[in-house]
Amino acid sequence: MPADERGYAERRATIITVAQPSIGVTTHVGRVAVISNAYYVATAEAASRSAELKIREQIRAESSVAPLRDALADFDVRSLALAATQRALVKLPWLKAEDPSLADGPPGVTAMLAMSVDKPRLVQIDYRYALSPDFAQIRVLAQISLRRRAQKPGANPDTSFRQVAVCVAPLRRPDYEHFKNVRIWSADRAKLARHALTDCFGRMANLIPYALNLTDQGLASLNAKTHLRAYGAGLYAPVIERDDADRQQLMLWSDGPVDIRPVP
């Protein structure tokens, strides 16, 4: 983080966004092997096939997750994001952030709002929430950006610092069949999914301050070869903290804090 961000004396405008109407899905396609002497032609063809696979995979994922979206139709994620941000900012007095404004609408609307703020500096926190590719995890992400008014009139604010905080809520006993995991999340009016989202958004009240308060020395310590590492949520990364009574509950550092909290 630039040194003058911590010492900035004026108040900062604060915008938060949850720019999605329902829980998202994350898809991936395995590596496409290209075995051909005509390397460039084969690479182009493979890229085209990969794009088609991604589209088909996305369509299947969207169809599979529909029952969970229906069960969460009345769940107010935006209020959770706003409350978590308010609690986080209280723990960051040096940031001098004003009460956050919740921006509704697509990214273009948010960009216009960011350009219209009357403060030289801006805190912007963009929330996303989604299922993992196998539907065994619910993930909440907060992208935290410290921005400055652009020198050119009408331009987007410049970003001086950006960090992502993540909370992951895995099923303790996921099924190998993806659609069965959706069934688990959706059962009883999405009881487990509601718990996971409430818990993960709530944990952002601690994750956001951690991400912004981490010093260069603290980061160097986490990345040291001698620092304890552990597996969690598909990661093998430095440990920030771990619950000795429940080894599945831990916080890792993977280019940002990743808090892993399995659902009951």
C-alpha positions in Angstrom: 0.0 0.0 0.0 1.3 3.5 -0.8 2.6 5.2 2.3 0.5 8.3 1.8 -2.7 6.3 2.0 -2.3 5.6 5.7 -1.4 9.2 6.5 -4.2 10.8 4.4 -5.9 13.3 6.7 -9.2 14.0 4.9 -12.4 12.0 4.8 -13.0 9.4 2.0 -16.2 8.7 0.2 -17.2 5.0 0.4 -19.1 2.9 -2.1 -20.0 -0.7 -1.9 -21.5 -2.9 -4.6 -23.2 -6.3 -4.9 -23.6 -6.3 -8.6 -25.4 -9.6 -9.1 -29.1 -10.5 -8.7 -28.5 -14.0 -7.3 -25.8 -16.5 -6.3 -23.2 -17.0 -9.0 -21.5 -20.1 -10.3 -17.8 -20.7 -11.1 -16.9 -23.0 -13.9 -13.7 -24.2 -15.3 -12.5 -26.4 -18.2 -9.5 -28.6 -17.9 -6.3 -28.0 -19.9 -6.7 -28.6 -23.6 -3.8 -30.7 -24.9 -2.6 -29.6 -28.3 -0.7 -32.4 -30.1 0.1 -31.3 -33.6 3.0 -30.2 -35.7 0.9 -27.3 -37.0 1.1 -25.6 -33.6 -0.5 -22.3 -34.3 -3.4 -23.7 -36.3 -4.0 -26.4 -33.6 -3.8 -23.8 -30.8 -6.4 -21.6 -32.5 -8.7 -24.6 -33.0 -8.2 -25.7 -29.4 -9.0 -22.1 -28.1 -12.2 -22.2 -30.1 -13.2 -25.6 -28.7 -12.3 -24.4 -25.2 -14.6 -21.4 -25.6 -17.4 -23.7 -26.7 -16.8 -26.0 -23.8 -16.9 -23.1 -21.4 -20.2 -21.9 -22.8 -21.8 -25.4 -22.5 -20.4 -25.8 -19.0 -21.8 -22.4 -18.0 -25.2 -23.3 -19.3 -25.2 -26.6 -17.5 -24.1 -24.9 -14.3 -26.8 -22.2 -14.5 -29.4 -24.9 -15.0 -28.2 -27.0 -12.0 -28.1 -24.1 -9.6 -31.6 -22.9 -10.3 -33.2 -24.7 -7.3 -30.8 -22.9 -4.9 -31.5 -19.6 -6.5 -35.2 -20.1 -6.1 -34.7 -21.0 -2.4 -32.7 -17.9 -1.8 -35.0 -15.5 -3.8 -36.0 -13.6 -0.6 -32.6 -13.6 1.0 -31.2 -10.0 1.5 -27.5 -10.2 0.6 -27.2 -6.4 0.2 -28.1 -5.7 3.8 -25.5 -8.3 4.9 -22.8 -6.5 2.8 -23.8 -3.1 4.1 -23.7 -4.2 7.7 -20.4 -6.0 7.3 -18.8 -3.0 5.7 -20.0 -0.7 8.4 -18.5 -2.9 11.1 -15.3 -3.2 9.2 -14.9 0.6 8.8 -15.3 1.1 12.5 -12.1 -1.0 13.0 -10.2 1.2 10.5 -10.1 4.7 12.1 -7.0 5.7 10.0 -9.0 5.2 6.8 -11.4 8.0 7.7 -14.1 6.5 5.6 -17.6 8.1 5.4 -20.7 6.0 5.9 -20.9 3.6 2.9 -23.3 4.1 0.1 -24.7 1.0 -1.5 -24.6 1.3 -5.3 -27.3 -0.7 -7.1 -27.0 -1.6 -10.7 -24.5 -2.9 -13.2 -20.8 -2.0 -13.2 -21.4 0.9 -15.5 -23.7 2.6 -13.0 -21.1 2.0 -10.3 -18.4 3.6 -12.5 -20.5 6.7 -13.0 -21.1 6.9 -9.3 -17.4 6.6 -8.6 -16.7 9.4 -11.0 -19.3 11.7 -9.4 -18.1 11.6 -5.8 -17.1 14.9 -4.3 -14.0 13.6 -2.4 -10.5 13.4 -3.7 -10.2 9.8 -2.5 -12.6 6.9 -2.4 -13.0 3.5 -0.8 -14.8 1.0 -3.0 -15.7 -2.5 -1.9 -17.2 -4.8 -4.5 -18.8 -8.0 -3.2 -19.4 -11.2 -5.1 -20.8 -14.5 -3.9 -20.8 -17.8 -5.8 -20.7 -21.6 -5.7 -17.4 -23.4 -6.4 -17.3 -25.5 -9.7 -18.3 -28.7 -7.9 -21.0 -26.8 -5.9 -19.4 -28.0 -2.7 -18.4 -24.5 -1.4 -20.1 -21.2 -1.1 -17.6 -18.3 -1.5 -17.9 -14.6 -0.7 -15.3 -12.3 -2.1 -14.7 -8.6 -1.2 -12.5 -6.6 -3.6 -11.2 -3.6 -1.7 -10.0 -0.7 -3.7 -8.5 2.6 -2.5 -9.0 5.1 -5.4 -8.1 8.7 -6.2 -9.8 11.2 -8.3 -8.4 11.1 -11.8 -6.5 14.1 -13.1 -8.4 14.1 -16.4 -12.0 15.4 -16.0 -14.7 12.7 -16.5 -12.2 9.8 -16.2 -12.5 6.9 -13.8 -10.7 7.3 -10.5 -7.2 5.8 -10.3 -6.7 2.8 -8.1 -3.7 3.1 -5.7 -4.3 -0.1 -3.8 -6.4 -3.3 -4.3 -6.8 -6.4 -2.2 -9.3 -9.3 -2.2 -10.6 -10.9 1.0 -12.4 -14.3 0.7 -14.6 -16.4 3.0 -15.2 -20.0 2.0 -17.9 -22.1 3.5 -17.4 -25.8 2.4 -19.8 -28.6 3.0 -18.3 -31.0 5.5 -19.5 -34.0 3.6 -20.0 -33.0 0.0 -21.2 -35.4 -2.6 -19.3 -36.4 -5.7 -22.4 -35.5 -7.8 -22.6 -31.8 -8.3 -26.4 -31.6 -8.5 -26.6 -33.5 -5.2 -24.6 -30.7 -3.6 -27.1 -28.2 -4.9 -29.8 -30.3 -3.3 -28.0 -30.2 0.0 -27.6 -26.4 -0.1 -31.2 -25.9 -1.2 -32.9 -28.2 1.4 -35.2 -26.6 4.1 -35.5 -23.3 2.3 -31.7 -23.2 1.7 -31.0 -23.4 5.4 -27.3 -24.3 5.0 -26.8 -21.7 2.2 -28.4 -19.0 4.3 -26.1 -19.9 7.2 -23.0 -19.9 5.0 -23.8 -16.5 3.4 -24.7 -14.9 6.7 -21.5 -16.2 8.3 -19.2 -15.3 5.4 -20.5 -11.8 5.0 -20.3 -11.3 8.7 -16.6 -12.4 8.7 -15.8 -9.6 6.2 -16.1 -7.3 9.2 -12.7 -8.8 10.3 -11.2 -9.8 7.0 -11.4 -6.3 5.4 -9.5 -4.7 8.4 -7.0 -7.5 8.3 -6.3 -7.0 4.6 -5.9 -3.2 5.0 -3.9 -3.3 8.2 -1.3 -5.8 7.0 2.1 -4.3 6.9 5.0 -5.1 4.5 6.7 -6.8 7.5 3.6 -8.9 8.2 3.4 -9.9 4.5 7.0 -10.8 4.4 6.5 -13.0 7.5 3.6 -14.8 5.9 5.6 -15.5 2.7 8.7 -16.7 4.5 9.8 -20.2 3.7 9.7 -21.2 7.4 6.1 -20.0 7.9 3.6 -22.7 8.7 1.5 -23.8 5.7 -1.6 -25.9 5.5 -4.3 -27.2 3.1 -7.8 -25.8 3.0 -10.5 -25.3 0.4 -8.2 -26.5 -2.4 -5.3 -24.3 -1.4 -1.9 -25.0 0.2 -0.9 -21.6 1.7 0.6 -19.8 4.7 -1.5 -20.1 7.8 -2.8 -16.9 9.5 -4.7 -18.7 12.2 -6.1 -22.1 12.8 -8.7 -23.6 15.2 -6.9 -26.5 17.0 -10.3 -27.9 18.1 -11.5 -28.0 14.5 -8.7 -28.4 12.0 -11.0 -27.6 9.0 -11.5 -24.1 10.3 -8.5 -21.9 9.4 -7.5 -18.7 7.7 -4.8 -18.8 5.0 -3.0 -16.2 3.0 -3.3 -16.5 -0.8 -2.7 -13.1 -2.2 -5.2 -12.0 0.4 -6.9 -13.5 3.5 -8.9 -16.6 2.9 -11.1 -17.6 5.8 -12.4 -21.2 5.6 -15.4 -22.0 7.8 -17.2 -25.3 7.0 -21.0 -25.2 7.5 -22.3 -27.2 10.5 
